[in-house]
Amino acid sequence: MAQTVRIGSIVIRVDDLERQKAFWAAALDYVPREGDDETFALLRPRTGPGPNVSLDRVGSTVQIPPRIHLDLYADDQAAEVARLRGLGATEIHWDKRPADADYIIMADPEGNRFCVIDAGG
């Protein structure tokens, strides 16, 4: 059977659309689509293929642990974690994280969690 669907966009609910748009655009090197308004923004890869990230300004409560999160693959994990911190992300410490884990848990400026995976080795 032929594939009939693909991931087009991952939607993140946000409170401060402009702040989150700036964070995720810089974090992923994505660019905003023209024509969006103050309630919704679609970010797309600057170059090449990949899923969009859409930001939907709808009030919601951050769920811990999250039901879904993004895994961001990094060739230089330490450098990316530092860069993301500089953009406003925070590192999340989890007591159950194995000592040899290849991921670091982080949260965007509004607390939406994501992981930075060590893909360099």
Phi, psi and omega per residue, in radians:
M1 nan 2.366 -3.122
A2 -1.305 2.556 3.076
Q3 -1.156 2.305 -3.112
T4 -2.052 -0.163 3.124
V5 -2.341 2.779 3.046
R6 -2.640 2.806 3.088
I7 -1.282 2.088 3.120
G8 -1.722 -0.668 -3.099
S9 -2.697 2.476 3.016
I10 -1.829 2.195 -3.036
V11 -1.798 2.265 3.090
I12 -2.042 2.217 3.074
R13 -1.377 2.364 -3.076
V14 -2.401 2.797 3.035
D15 -1.706 -0.846 -3.104
D16 -1.822 1.626 -3.026
L17 -1.047 -0.792 -3.090
E18 -1.133 -0.756 3.136
R19 -1.116 -0.783 -3.124
Q20 -1.209 -0.630 3.087
K21 -1.085 -0.767 3.119
A22 -1.118 -0.757 -3.131
F23 -1.096 -0.954 -3.050
W24 -1.199 -0.599 3.079
A25 -1.087 -0.788 3.131
A26 -1.241 -0.703 -3.110
A27 -1.075 -0.725 -3.039
L28 -1.802 -0.059 -3.002
D29 0.993 0.842 3.100
Y30 -1.814 2.848 3.100
V31 -2.167 2.552 3.122
P32 -1.327 2.561 3.026
R33 -1.304 2.491 3.089
E34 -1.304 2.580 3.023
G35 1.646 -0.060 3.093
D36 -1.284 2.856 -3.094
D37 -1.992 -2.872 -3.067
E38 -1.371 0.050 3.137
T39 -1.992 -0.202 -3.046
F40 -2.718 2.428 3.065
A41 -2.463 2.368 3.047
L42 -1.889 2.213 3.073
L43 -1.891 2.403 -3.119
R44 -2.231 2.735 3.115
P45 -0.979 2.397 3.097
R46 -1.071 -0.725 3.108
T47 -2.422 2.604 3.042
G48 1.322 3.102 -3.106
P49 -1.422 2.960 3.079
G50 2.611 2.811 3.131
P51 -1.244 2.626 3.015
N52 -1.326 2.793 2.940
V53 -2.089 2.115 3.137
S54 -1.867 2.460 3.124
L55 -2.006 2.136 -3.042
D56 -2.025 1.984 -3.123
R57 -1.382 1.527 3.115
V58 -2.373 2.226 3.132
G59 -1.050 2.277 3.081
S60 -2.757 2.853 3.139
T61 -1.728 2.334 3.068
V62 -1.168 2.236 3.140
Q63 -1.686 2.274 3.118
I64 -2.115 2.141 -0.106
P65 -1.257 2.690 -3.114
P66 -1.204 2.618 3.096
R67 -1.301 -0.452 3.123
I68 -2.602 2.601 3.082
H69 -2.634 2.895 3.106
L70 -1.616 2.473 2.938
D71 -1.871 2.046 3.119
L72 -1.791 2.139 -3.095
Y73 -1.565 2.308 -3.087
A74 -2.293 2.317 3.058
D75 -1.244 -0.573 3.082
D76 -2.152 1.526 -3.033
Q77 -1.013 -0.829 -3.099
A78 -1.048 -0.748 3.139
A79 -1.142 -0.716 -3.138
E80 -1.186 -0.713 3.103
V81 -1.057 -0.774 3.113
A82 -1.095 -0.744 3.135
R83 -1.106 -0.768 -3.130
L84 -1.157 -0.641 3.039
R85 -1.052 -0.738 3.120
G86 -1.096 -0.440 3.105
L87 -1.482 -0.174 3.122
G88 2.093 0.006 3.096
A89 -1.347 2.775 3.065
T90 -2.174 2.619 3.075
E91 -1.507 2.406 -3.129
I92 -1.884 2.192 3.103
H93 -1.628 2.348 -3.107
W94 -2.258 2.114 -3.082
D95 -1.047 -0.455 -3.088
K96 -1.590 0.034 3.140
R97 -1.203 2.162 3.132
P98 -1.099 2.585 -3.125
A99 -1.045 -0.543 -3.107
D100 -1.732 0.325 -3.112
A101 -1.067 2.504 3.125
D102 -1.653 0.254 -3.099
Y103 -2.270 2.692 3.008
I104 -2.169 2.246 -3.124
I105 -1.497 2.315 3.129
M106 -2.343 2.956 3.062
A107 -2.354 2.499 3.079
D108 -1.274 3.115 -3.079
P109 -1.022 -0.328 3.116
E110 -1.823 0.102 3.069
G111 1.667 0.029 3.078
N112 -1.244 2.154 -3.025
R113 -1.488 2.639 3.036
F114 -2.677 2.848 3.126
C115 -2.040 2.539 3.012
V116 -1.868 2.001 -3.063
I117 -1.663 2.369 3.083
D118 -1.352 1.768 -3.138
A119 -1.807 0.151 -3.069
G120 -1.541 -0.056 -3.031
G121 -2.287 nan nan
